[in-house]
Amino acid sequence: MASVEQRRIEDDEAGLRLDRWFKLHYPGLGFGHLQKLLRSGQVRIDGGRAKTDTRVQPGQMVRIPPMSGDAGRPKIGPLTANTMRDKHDDEVLSQMLIYEDEKVFVFNKPAGLAVQGGSGLNRHVDKMLEAWRSRKGEKPRLVHRLDRDTSGVLVVARTRGAATALTKAFRERDTKKVYWAVVKGVPTPRDGRISTFLVKEQTEDGDRMRVAKHGEEGADHALTHYRVIENLAQNFAWVEFEPYTGRTHQLRAHAAHIGHPIVGDPKYFDIENWDLPGGIQNKLHLHAHRLVIPHPSSGGLLDVSAPLSAHMQQSWNLYGFDPERAFEVEN
């Protein structure tokens, strides 16, 4: 028999409306049903009554009454570097998975997880994919990459043929890649493009991309379209980036180049005497939100989007950014 639960509000859920908190954790619970539970006092916060628009705070305990069917099935929380630590590779991959068919896996890669191995890295996606070898012994193959601290859509090929087709699509730029970021200040114009040459240079902190002159040895052209979705006064902006080229750290370098570096970027945020506002985690606020790419076998398009990472969702809650706003601006 189902029993009453007590669920704790996590740190990255600060400021979230109670109805949105339930939508995240209990997607099968309808809004009307939730209102009835609140009015009757069956749902409480720290023992007290609450409303749908009540803002929750870390450490608070939410009383969850017995519920049946999909309404009572809690949703697994977002993966973070901490929550991954004690999980097996198979379990982490399963929780990251947002789409699959016979040719591809699509994952929502959490921030902090490297795609490929490197110095001092014991865990990365490429190594974890060993756990998902097919019955024929074929290991899923990487076809593109995301920076370690960038979260979001990562497509992996399940077969050799799919890997060839997907790699060709990326190489020939037959894709649409959409990233969401929070930057310092508000870019002007609100809709524009950034065109530079970038060259890789070695620093004490590893590889870094520098804006270079045309013709400089090792420099490659980089082109990015951007548009401001929402902004908080002149302090911060939610920007949608669409890179037409795929250079290393392209969006991070381009954002810094126009004077609006991405919040939490340890390599390119170089504005002096600037302190991170309270309530925001000092992590890179860059998320691979959407990818559209020709499907390797169906003849159609694979169009997938990934929910925000935990620390970026926290910032969205704090600033009151509404994901639906992106679609309103686009339309």
C-alpha positions as CSV (number, residue, x, y, z in Angstrom):
1,M,0.0,0.0,0.0
2,A,1.3,3.5,-1.0
3,S,2.4,5.7,1.9
4,V,3.1,9.4,2.5
5,E,6.6,10.6,1.4
6,Q,8.7,13.5,2.5
7,R,11.0,14.9,-0.3
8,R,13.7,17.5,0.3
9,I,14.1,20.5,-1.9
10,E,17.6,20.4,-3.5
11,D,20.0,23.3,-3.7
12,D,19.6,23.8,-7.5
13,E,15.8,24.1,-7.1
14,A,15.9,27.3,-5.1
15,G,13.1,29.7,-6.1
16,L,11.2,27.3,-8.2
17,R,7.4,27.6,-8.1
18,L,5.8,24.6,-6.3
19,D,3.7,23.7,-9.4
20,R,6.8,23.6,-11.6
21,W,8.6,21.6,-9.0
22,F,5.8,19.0,-9.2
23,K,5.9,19.1,-13.0
24,L,9.6,18.2,-12.9
25,H,9.3,15.4,-10.3
26,Y,5.8,14.1,-11.0
27,P,5.1,14.8,-14.7
28,G,1.9,12.6,-14.6
29,L,0.2,14.8,-11.9
30,G,-2.2,17.2,-13.5
31,F,-2.4,20.9,-12.4
32,G,-6.1,20.5,-11.3
33,H,-5.3,17.4,-9.2
34,L,-2.4,19.3,-7.6
35,Q,-4.7,22.2,-6.7
36,K,-7.1,19.8,-5.0
37,L,-4.2,18.2,-3.0
38,L,-3.0,21.7,-1.9
39,R,-6.5,22.9,-1.0
40,S,-7.2,19.8,1.1
41,G,-3.8,20.1,2.9
42,Q,-2.5,16.8,1.6
43,V,0.5,18.5,0.1
44,R,2.4,20.6,2.6
45,I,5.8,22.3,2.9
46,D,7.6,21.9,6.3
47,G,4.2,21.0,7.7
48,G,2.5,24.2,6.5
49,R,-0.1,24.8,3.8
50,A,1.2,26.1,0.4
51,K,-0.1,27.3,-2.9
52,T,0.8,26.5,-6.5
53,D,2.9,29.7,-6.8
54,T,4.8,29.2,-3.5
55,R,8.5,29.5,-4.1
56,V,10.4,26.6,-2.7
57,Q,13.8,26.8,-0.9
58,P,16.6,24.4,-0.4
59,G,16.2,22.1,2.6
60,Q,12.4,22.4,2.8
61,M,10.5,19.1,3.0
62,V,7.5,18.5,0.8
63,R,4.8,16.2,2.0
64,I,3.7,13.9,-0.9
65,P,0.4,12.0,-0.3
66,P,-0.1,8.5,-1.8
67,M,-0.7,8.7,-5.5
68,S,-1.5,6.0,-8.1
69,G,-0.4,5.4,-11.6
70,D,1.8,7.8,-13.5
71,A,1.0,10.7,-11.1
72,G,2.8,8.9,-8.4
73,R,5.9,7.9,-10.4
74,P,8.7,10.3,-9.5
75,K,11.0,11.5,-12.2
76,I,14.7,10.8,-11.8
77,G,16.5,14.1,-11.0
78,P,19.1,15.7,-13.3
79,L,22.5,14.1,-13.4
80,T,25.4,16.1,-12.0
81,A,29.1,15.3,-11.3
82,N,28.1,14.4,-7.7
83,T,25.1,12.2,-8.5
84,M,27.1,10.3,-11.1
85,R,29.9,9.4,-8.8
86,D,28.4,6.3,-7.2
87,K,26.5,5.0,-10.3
88,H,27.7,2.3,-12.8
89,D,28.4,3.3,-16.4
90,D,25.3,1.5,-17.6
91,E,23.1,3.4,-15.1
92,V,24.5,6.8,-16.0
93,L,24.1,6.2,-19.7
94,S,20.5,5.1,-19.1
95,Q,19.8,8.3,-17.2
96,M,21.4,10.4,-19.8
97,L,19.5,8.8,-22.7
98,I,16.8,11.1,-24.3
99,Y,16.3,9.3,-27.6
100,E,17.3,6.0,-29.3
101,D,16.5,4.0,-32.4
102,E,18.3,1.2,-34.2
103,K,21.0,3.6,-35.6
104,V,21.6,6.3,-32.9
105,F,21.6,7.1,-29.2
106,V,21.1,10.7,-28.1
107,F,22.3,11.7,-24.7
108,N,21.8,14.8,-22.5
109,K,25.4,15.1,-21.3
110,P,25.7,16.6,-17.9
111,A,28.2,19.4,-17.2
112,G,31.5,18.2,-15.8
113,L,31.5,14.9,-17.7
114,A,34.2,14.7,-20.5
115,V,33.3,13.2,-23.8
116,Q,36.8,11.7,-24.4
117,G,39.7,10.8,-22.2
118,G,42.5,13.1,-21.2
119,S,45.1,13.7,-18.5
120,G,43.8,12.6,-15.1
121,L,40.3,11.5,-16.4
122,N,39.1,8.1,-15.3
123,R,35.5,8.5,-16.5
124,H,34.3,9.9,-19.8
125,V,31.6,9.1,-22.3
126,D,33.8,7.2,-24.8
127,K,34.9,4.8,-22.1
128,M,31.4,4.4,-20.6
129,L,30.1,3.3,-24.0
130,E,32.0,0.0,-23.6
131,A,29.0,-0.9,-21.3
132,W,26.7,-0.7,-24.3
133,R,28.4,-2.9,-26.8
134,S,25.9,-4.6,-29.1
135,R,25.4,-8.4,-29.2
136,K,27.8,-8.4,-32.1
137,G,30.4,-6.7,-29.9
138,E,30.1,-3.4,-31.7
139,K,30.8,-0.4,-29.5
140,P,28.7,2.8,-30.1
141,R,30.9,5.5,-31.7
142,L,31.3,9.2,-31.0
143,V,30.7,11.4,-34.0
144,H,31.0,14.9,-32.4
145,R,32.1,16.4,-29.1
146,L,31.1,18.9,-26.4
147,D,33.4,20.6,-24.0
148,R,33.6,18.9,-20.6
149,D,31.8,21.8,-18.9
150,T,29.2,22.2,-21.6
151,S,26.0,20.2,-21.1
152,G,23.4,19.1,-23.6
153,V,22.7,17.1,-26.8
154,L,25.3,14.5,-27.7
155,V,24.6,12.1,-30.6
156,V,26.3,8.7,-30.7
157,A,26.2,6.2,-33.6
158,R,25.3,2.6,-32.9
159,T,26.8,1.2,-36.1
160,R,29.8,1.8,-38.4
161,G,27.5,2.9,-41.2
162,A,25.6,5.4,-39.0
163,A,29.0,6.8,-37.8
164,T,30.1,7.4,-41.3
165,A,26.9,9.2,-42.3
166,L,26.7,11.4,-39.2
167,T,30.4,12.3,-39.3
168,K,30.0,13.4,-42.9
169,A,26.9,15.6,-41.9
170,F,29.0,17.3,-39.3
171,R,32.0,17.8,-41.6
172,E,29.9,19.2,-44.4
173,R,27.9,21.4,-41.9
174,D,24.6,19.8,-42.9
175,T,23.4,20.4,-39.3
176,K,21.6,23.0,-37.2
177,K,23.2,23.4,-33.7
178,V,21.5,25.6,-31.1
179,Y,23.1,26.5,-27.8
180,W,21.7,28.4,-24.9
181,A,23.9,30.6,-22.7
182,V,23.8,33.3,-20.0
183,V,26.3,36.1,-20.8
184,K,27.3,39.2,-18.9
185,G,25.6,42.3,-20.2
186,V,23.3,42.5,-23.2
187,P,24.8,42.2,-26.8
188,T,23.8,44.9,-29.3
189,P,22.4,44.4,-31.7
190,R,20.1,41.8,-30.2
191,D,20.3,39.7,-33.3
192,G,23.6,39.5,-35.2
193,R,26.6,37.5,-36.3
194,I,30.2,37.1,-35.2
195,S,32.8,36.4,-37.8
196,T,36.5,36.0,-36.9
197,F,39.5,33.9,-37.4
198,L,40.6,31.7,-34.4
199,V,43.9,30.2,-33.6
200,K,44.8,27.7,-30.9
201,E,47.5,28.7,-28.4
202,Q,49.0,26.9,-25.4
203,T,48.6,28.5,-22.0
204,E,49.3,27.4,-18.4
205,D,45.6,26.4,-18.2
206,G,45.7,24.3,-21.4
207,D,44.6,25.1,-24.9
208,R,42.9,28.5,-25.5
209,M,41.5,30.0,-28.7
210,R,42.6,33.5,-29.6
211,V,41.1,35.8,-32.2
212,A,43.6,36.1,-35.0
213,K,44.2,38.0,-38.3
214,H,43.2,36.6,-41.6
215,G,46.2,34.7,-43.0
216,E,47.8,34.0,-39.6
217,E,49.4,30.6,-39.5
218,G,47.0,28.0,-38.0
219,A,44.0,30.4,-38.0
220,D,40.6,29.1,-39.1
221,H,37.5,31.1,-39.9
222,A,34.7,30.9,-37.3
223,L,31.1,32.1,-37.9
224,T,28.4,32.3,-35.2
225,H,24.8,33.7,-35.3
226,Y,23.3,34.9,-32.0
227,R,20.1,36.4,-30.7
228,V,19.1,37.7,-27.3
229,I,16.0,35.8,-26.0
230,E,15.6,37.6,-22.7
231,N,17.6,39.9,-20.4
232,L,17.7,41.0,-16.8
233,A,18.1,44.8,-17.1
234,Q,21.6,45.4,-18.5
235,N,23.2,42.9,-16.2
236,F,22.7,39.5,-17.9
237,A,21.2,38.1,-21.1
238,W,19.9,34.7,-22.2
239,V,21.5,34.3,-25.6
240,E,20.8,31.7,-28.2
241,F,23.9,30.8,-30.3
242,E,24.0,29.0,-33.6
243,P,27.5,28.2,-34.8
244,Y,27.9,27.7,-38.5
245,T,31.5,26.4,-38.1
246,G,32.7,24.0,-35.4
247,R,35.9,25.4,-34.0
248,T,37.2,24.5,-30.5
249,H,35.7,26.8,-27.9
250,Q,34.1,28.8,-30.7
251,L,31.1,30.1,-28.8
252,R,33.1,30.9,-25.6
253,A,35.7,32.8,-27.5
254,H,33.2,34.6,-29.7
255,A,31.1,35.7,-26.6
256,A,34.2,37.1,-25.0
257,H,35.3,38.8,-28.2
258,I,32.1,40.9,-28.4
259,G,32.5,41.9,-24.7
260,H,29.8,39.6,-23.3
261,P,31.6,36.5,-21.9
262,I,29.6,33.5,-20.8
263,V,28.9,33.4,-17.1
264,G,31.1,30.9,-15.2
265,D,33.6,30.4,-18.0
266,P,37.0,29.9,-16.4
267,K,39.0,30.4,-19.6
268,Y,37.4,33.4,-21.3
269,F,35.6,35.4,-18.6
270,D,38.3,38.0,-18.0
271,I,36.4,41.0,-16.7
272,E,38.2,42.4,-13.7
273,N,36.5,43.4,-10.4
274,W,33.4,41.4,-11.2
275,D,31.7,39.1,-8.6
276,L,29.3,36.3,-9.4
277,P,25.8,37.2,-8.1
278,G,24.4,35.3,-5.1
279,G,22.3,32.3,-6.0
280,I,24.2,31.4,-9.2
281,Q,26.7,28.6,-9.3
282,N,30.2,29.3,-10.6
283,K,29.9,26.9,-13.5
284,L,29.9,27.4,-17.3
285,H,26.4,28.5,-18.4
286,L,26.5,27.0,-21.9
287,H,24.1,24.2,-23.0
288,A,23.8,22.4,-26.3
289,H,20.0,22.8,-26.4
290,R,19.1,21.4,-29.8
291,L,20.5,19.5,-32.7
292,V,19.0,18.9,-36.1
293,I,20.9,16.5,-38.4
294,P,20.0,14.1,-41.3
295,H,19.1,10.7,-39.9
296,P,21.7,8.2,-41.0
297,S,19.1,5.7,-42.5
298,S,15.5,7.1,-42.5
299,G,16.0,9.8,-45.0
300,G,14.4,12.3,-42.6
301,L,15.8,14.6,-40.0
302,L,16.8,13.8,-36.4
303,D,15.6,16.8,-34.3
304,V,16.3,16.5,-30.6
305,S,16.4,18.9,-27.7
306,A,17.8,18.5,-24.2
307,P,16.5,19.9,-20.9
308,L,18.8,22.4,-19.1
309,S,21.5,21.2,-16.7
310,A,20.8,21.5,-13.0
311,H,23.0,24.6,-12.4
312,M,21.5,26.4,-15.5
313,Q,18.0,25.5,-14.5
314,Q,18.7,27.1,-11.1
315,S,19.8,30.3,-12.9
316,W,16.7,30.2,-15.1
317,N,14.5,30.0,-12.0
318,L,16.4,32.8,-10.3
319,Y,16.1,35.2,-13.3
320,G,12.6,34.2,-14.2
321,F,13.6,33.1,-17.7
322,D,10.8,31.1,-19.4
323,P,12.0,28.4,-21.9
324,E,8.8,29.1,-23.9
325,R,10.1,32.6,-24.6
326,A,12.6,31.1,-27.0
327,F,9.9,29.8,-29.3
328,E,7.9,33.1,-29.1
329,V,11.0,35.0,-30.2
330,E,11.7,32.5,-33.0
331,N,8.2,32.7,-34.3
